[in-house]
């Protein structure tokens, strides 16, 4: 259900941004479709002109003049999932995003997600910490006696009594050395001249406890079920959710729905938001991470509009 206050804020921000851009010579197109931004701004010379860096905090240096998708954001909208979805949508349509917010606190929250390191919680010594995303992780069960497919999940300590959802943390690290679950021909055992793995280990920690390790972000493409404690699947015949052990596929829980699965203590493991995956640069490796960071830096602009519309 939409928030009326949030909707009013978004309309006000859209109107203010559209008026400002129209005054600067942009042609404004409005849309009523929820599949499109509320307004798109185009110049009379879309294809070849360039302009200088932005004054509001998105990019530096000249950028190609592309249509601007006007994306108003209420305070509750500023989440990694929402921001990357807006950026990816614009990139897919050869646009840039003009995020429009109501005050500097919202602008600061947005910058904390999209500025260096772009779309990352942190990056140290080329090891990244990722935001958790909305998607689930499909697992490969062909190595089990029952090949059902499914999605990775974990068991939480106290599902009853109002316990909060567990805190998931995905990060790259240089340990453990040696083979770990991998897919797509990733050489999980290779090390560099310093003894560190060539492919960083991708670790999933839940409430501070490591619950899964993969050979790099490339291995998020349907990793083996053995990489995680459990996986679940909704049976297409009887419609029940069955939770199975990741190592042998044995059933540990059978429930009638997702809420019942959560009440039994099982929670899906969220896919991390990997920048190069999110903006369609590649699955990982090579220059994908650098290309993704540069793409994100150049994909957005920011406009702060106060309550008077200025």
C-alpha positions in Angstrom: 0.0 0.0 0.0 1.3 3.4 -0.9 2.1 6.1 1.7 -0.1 9.2 1.0 2.5 11.5 2.6 5.3 9.9 0.6 3.2 10.1 -2.6 2.6 13.8 -2.0 6.3 14.4 -1.4 7.2 12.6 -4.6 4.7 14.7 -6.6 6.0 17.9 -5.2 9.6 16.9 -5.9 8.7 15.9 -9.5 6.9 19.1 -10.2 9.8 21.2 -8.8 12.5 19.3 -10.8 10.4 19.4 -14.0 9.8 23.2 -13.6 13.5 23.8 -13.1 14.6 21.7 -16.0 11.9 23.2 -18.3 13.3 26.6 -17.4 16.7 25.4 -18.5 15.4 24.4 -21.9 14.6 20.7 -21.3 11.4 19.2 -22.8 9.5 17.3 -20.1 7.5 14.2 -20.8 5.1 13.0 -18.0 4.2 9.3 -17.5 1.4 7.7 -15.5 2.9 4.2 -15.8 4.5 2.7 -12.7 6.9 1.0 -15.0 8.5 4.4 -15.9 9.7 7.4 -13.9 7.1 10.1 -13.4 8.9 12.4 -15.8 11.7 12.4 -18.3 13.7 15.4 -19.4 15.2 15.7 -22.9 17.3 18.3 -24.6 16.9 19.4 -28.1 20.3 17.9 -28.9 20.3 14.4 -27.3 22.9 12.6 -29.3 26.2 14.4 -29.4 26.5 17.3 -27.0 28.5 17.3 -23.8 28.3 19.3 -20.6 30.4 19.9 -17.6 30.4 18.0 -14.3 27.3 18.3 -12.1 27.0 20.8 -9.3 24.8 18.5 -7.1 27.1 15.6 -6.5 26.6 12.8 -9.1 29.6 12.9 -11.5 32.6 14.9 -12.4 33.8 15.9 -15.9 31.9 16.0 -19.2 29.2 13.5 -19.8 27.2 12.6 -22.8 23.8 14.4 -22.9 21.2 11.7 -22.4 17.6 11.9 -21.3 17.2 12.4 -17.6 14.8 10.1 -15.7 13.4 12.3 -12.9 13.2 10.0 -9.9 11.8 11.7 -6.7 12.7 10.0 -3.5 11.0 10.3 -0.1 13.2 9.5 2.9 12.0 5.9 3.1 12.9 5.3 -0.6 16.6 5.7 0.0 17.6 2.1 0.2 20.3 0.3 -1.8 17.6 -1.9 -3.5 15.5 1.1 -4.6 18.5 3.2 -5.7 20.1 0.4 -7.8 16.8 -0.5 -9.4 16.3 3.1 -10.5 19.9 3.3 -11.9 19.7 0.0 -13.7 16.3 0.9 -15.2 17.8 4.1 -16.6 20.9 2.5 -17.9 18.8 -0.1 -19.7 17.0 2.7 -21.5 20.2 4.8 -22.2 19.2 7.5 -19.7 20.8 9.0 -16.7 18.9 9.4 -13.4 18.2 12.7 -11.7 17.4 11.8 -8.1 15.3 14.6 -6.4 15.1 14.8 -2.6 13.6 17.1 -0.1 16.6 17.9 2.2 20.2 17.4 2.8 19.8 14.5 5.2 18.1 12.5 2.5 20.8 13.6 0.1 23.5 12.4 2.5 21.9 9.0 2.9 21.7 8.7 -0.9 25.4 9.7 -1.4 26.4 7.1 1.3 25.1 4.4 -1.0 26.0 5.6 -4.4 29.3 7.5 -3.9 32.7 5.9 -3.3 32.6 3.0 -3.0 29.6 3.0 -5.3 26.9 0.6 -4.1 29.1 -1.0 -1.5 29.0 -0.9 2.3 32.8 -0.7 2.3 36.0 -1.6 0.4 39.4 -2.2 1.9 42.4 -3.6 0.1 40.2 -4.6 -2.9 38.0 -6.7 -0.6 34.3 -5.5 -0.7 31.4 -5.7 1.7 28.1 -5.8 0.0 24.5 -4.8 0.8 22.0 -7.6 1.0 19.5 -7.5 -1.9 15.9 -8.6 -2.4 16.6 -11.7 -4.5 17.1 -15.2 -3.3 20.0 -17.6 -4.1 19.0 -20.5 -6.3 21.1 -23.6 -5.6 22.2 -26.5 -7.7 21.0 -29.9 -6.3 22.2 -32.2 -9.1 24.8 -33.7 -6.8 22.1 -34.9 -4.3 20.1 -38.1 -4.5 17.0 -35.9 -4.8 17.4 -33.2 -7.5 14.7 -30.8 -6.6 16.4 -27.4 -6.9 15.5 -24.6 -4.5 16.8 -21.6 -2.7 19.4 -21.2 0.1 18.1 -20.6 3.6 19.3 -20.7 7.2 17.8 -21.6 10.6 17.5 -18.7 13.0 17.9 -19.2 16.7 14.6 -17.9 18.0 11.8 -17.6 15.4 9.1 -17.2 18.1 8.6 -14.3 20.5 9.2 -11.3 18.3 12.9 -11.9 17.5 14.2 -9.5 14.8 15.2 -10.8 11.4 18.8 -11.9 11.4 21.5 -9.6 10.1 23.1 -10.8 6.9 26.6 -9.6 5.9 28.2 -10.5 2.6 31.9 -9.7 2.2 35.0 -10.7 0.3 38.0 -12.0 2.1 41.4 -13.8 1.5 40.5 -16.8 3.6 40.1 -19.8 3.7 42.9 -21.0 1.4 42.0 -24.0 -0.6 39.0 -25.3 -2.5 35.6 -23.9 -1.7 32.3 -24.2 -3.6 32.5 -22.6 -7.0 30.7 -22.6 -10.3 31.3 -21.7 -14.0 34.9 -23.0 -14.1 36.2 -20.7 -11.4 39.6 -22.0 -10.1 38.9 -21.8 -6.4 42.3 -23.3 -5.5 44.6 -20.8 -7.4 46.7 -18.4 -5.3 48.8 -15.4 -6.2 52.5 -14.7 -5.4 51.6 -13.6 -1.9 49.7 -16.8 -1.1 46.2 -15.1 -1.3 43.5 -16.7 -3.4 43.3 -15.4 -6.9 39.6 -15.4 -6.5 38.4 -13.7 -3.3 36.3 -15.8 -0.9 32.7 -14.6 -0.7 31.6 -15.1 2.9 28.0 -14.9 4.1 27.8 -14.2 7.9 24.5 -14.3 9.7 24.5 -12.5 13.1 28.3 -12.6 13.0 28.5 -16.3 12.3 29.8 -17.6 9.0 27.1 -19.7 7.3 28.4 -20.0 3.7 31.6 -19.5 1.7 31.9 -19.3 -2.1 34.7 -18.8 -4.6 34.0 -15.2 -5.6 30.9 -13.3 -6.7 31.0 -15.4 -9.9 29.9 -18.4 -7.9 26.6 -16.8 -7.0 25.2 -18.2 -10.2 23.4 -21.3 -8.8 26.0 -22.5 -6.3 25.9 -26.1 -5.1 23.4 -26.6 -2.2 26.4 -27.9 -0.1 27.6 -24.3 0.2 24.7 -23.6 2.6 23.2 -25.3 5.7 19.7 -25.6 4.1 17.6 -24.9 1.1 13.9 -24.8 0.5 11.4 -25.3 -2.4 7.7 -25.1 -2.9 6.5 -28.4 -4.3 4.5 -27.8 -7.5 2.1 -30.7 -6.7 1.1 -30.4 -3.1 2.2 -26.7 -2.8 4.0 -27.4 0.5 7.3 -25.8 1.4 10.0 -28.4 2.2 13.3 -27.4 3.8 16.2 -29.8 3.2 19.7 -30.1 4.4 22.2 -28.6 2.0 24.7 -31.5 2.3 22.4 -34.5 1.6 18.9 -33.1 0.7 17.1 -34.8 3.6 13.8 -33.1 4.6 14.0 -31.3 7.9 10.7 -29.3 7.7 7.5 -29.4 5.7 5.0 -26.5 6.1 2.0 -25.1 4.3 3.4 -21.7 3.4 6.1 -19.1 3.6 4.9 -17.6 6.9 4.8 -21.1 8.5 8.4 -21.7 7.2 9.5 -18.5 8.9 7.6 -19.5 12.1 9.5 -22.8 12.1 12.7 -20.8 12.1 13.9 -20.9 8.5 14.8 -17.7 6.6 15.9 -17.3 3.0 19.5 -16.1 2.5 19.4 -12.8 0.4 21.5 -12.5 -2.7 24.2 -9.7 -2.2 23.9 -6.6 -4.3 27.1 -7.0 -6.4 27.6 -3.8 -8.5 28.7 -5.5 -11.7 25.7 -7.8 -11.5 23.3 -5.1 -10.7 24.1 -2.9 -13.6 24.7 -5.6 -16.1 28.5 -5.3 -16.6 29.3 -9.0 -16.1 29.4 -11.8 -13.5 32.8 -10.8 -12.2 36.5 -11.1 -12.9 38.6 -9.0 -15.3 37.7 -5.3 -15.1 34.1 -5.8 -14.3 34.2 -4.3 -10.8 36.1 -1.2 -12.1 33.7 -0.8 -15.0 30.7 -1.1 -12.8 32.0 1.5 -10.4 32.6 3.9 -13.2 29.2 3.2 -14.8 27.4 3.9 -11.5 29.4 7.1 -10.9 28.3 8.4 -14.3 24.7 7.3 -14.1 23.1 9.7 -11.7 22.8 13.3 -10.6 21.2 14.8 -7.5 18.9 17.7 -6.9 17.9 18.9 -3.5 14.6 20.8 -3.4 13.5 22.4 -0.2 9.8 22.8 1.0 9.5 26.0 -1.0 10.4 24.2 -4.2 13.8 26.0 -4.6 
